[in-house]
Structures are given as C-alpha cells and as structure tokens.
Amino acid sequence: MVLIVEFEEVAKNELFDAIEWYEKKQTGLGEQLYGEFTDVLELVKLHPKAFVRFSQNTRKAFLFRFPYYVIYSTEENVLTILAFFHSQQDDEKLKNRVSDS
C-alpha cells in the first residue's frame, strides 16, 4: 500500500521549530533530527498499524535518538502527521488537540 503523507500545519511548524532549535545548538544536529524523522516516517509508511495507539484514531511513533515522537492517523491511503511532540511535554495537551482526528 502506498501512503500519501500530509501534514497538519501545526505539526509542520513543530518539526521545523525543533530542527531550527537543534541546528542552533550544533551545526548539523537539526539535519540529523530531520533525517531521523524521515527514517521513522518510512517505517510508519511501511507498517502504520505497528505503532502504539495514542487515541482511538491515532498512533505514536518515537524517534530513536531524539526525545520526540510523531502522532499520526491513517485513512485509506493517506497518512496525516498531526503532531511532532517533545516527549517531556504533557500528553494531555496533545490529546485535546488530536482527539477529533
């Protein structure tokens, strides 16, 4: 199954903000974060149901080296990235945001 990837605008902003933050800390680190994100995204595309359920219609995929996870939903052949979230933040804030997805 080929999945089309779409981003909620807020998720795209969260990802770019994190990349920018890491890049300011150390040149190349933001690029490494993005590379890890794309690796996880490829795994999600291959096995969308293999990751932990976050809510009724969403799942959570953790990055390996960075303290972030991706919240996504799938419907037919569309994979929607709903959030790119730091693992130290409060899940409740995020659950309220993605509960309708």
Number of C-alpha atoms within 10 A of each C-alpha: 8 10 16 12 14 13 14 12 11 13 19 15 14 16 21 15 14 18 19 16 13 17 16 12 11 9 11 13 16 21 14 16 23 16 12 16 23 13 14 18 20 12 14 20 19 13 11 19 14 12 16 13 15 18 15 10 14 22 22 22 22 19 18 13 10 13 12 21 19 22 25 29 21 19 9 9 12 14 20 20 22 24 24 25 21 17 14 8 10 10 13 8 9 16 15 9 12 17 12 10 14
